[in-house]
């Protein structure tokens, strides 16, 4: 049945983690980084065209800056898709079914780590297998059915976590510089406390992950030794877009302390 396949797909995505060494200038680095970026800023969409056929779309929408544009162009050379500027945004889009199938093979290799993207990916894979518009219509409102199970499951850090973290930082990280010199790095995510905890532990931070409102989880890092680890991480696993420029400014100020 559709939902048996959906559940199996979700479990497969969670478990299928491979060991592949990565050069930061390689296509493999870009793929792992891309998964983190998709987890933070991407959108995985399935719609129907006049109730006659299904349409599939991957979208990444970022602030329209030169560095973000260059990052998405570099990404398109590896992943496929097209890049265009739309007013204040720069967008990367994949909407051909054959390209989408290749994207799903990449997600098989390097599954997303956020609960929402895992559900979206499993639903898209199911719709690529079963192209019935009727089944899609009946099931689309249930695509997040497994999300609570994912959130409450034990999280095992994958081998591509370092590269993924850089992609996720590019999307969700915030470098804050203050006149008081009390500089900090922060990151937050809806629903997925397990991810923020894993990132916190990876950098060796000891402060508590906060839940300031509803289902939003947030960590802010101030300690100098932890910040040094974070900056070293970004040296070994570089940011590629606008956040790279933010990090350069941040590092310059941080080293003045």
Secondary structure, DSSP 8 states (H G I E B T S, - for coil): -HHHHHHHHHHHHHH-B------TTSHHHHHHHHHHHHHHHEEEEEEEETTTEEEEEEEEEEE--HHHHHHHHHHHHHH--EEEEETTEEEEEE--HHHHHHHHHHHHHB---SHHHHHHHHHHHHHHH---HHHHHHHGGGTTTTHHHHHHS-----TTHHHHHHHHHHHH-EEE--TTS--EEEEEEES-HHHHHHHHHHHT--S--EEEETTEEEEEE--HHHHHHHHHHHHHS---SHHHHHHHHHHHHHTT-
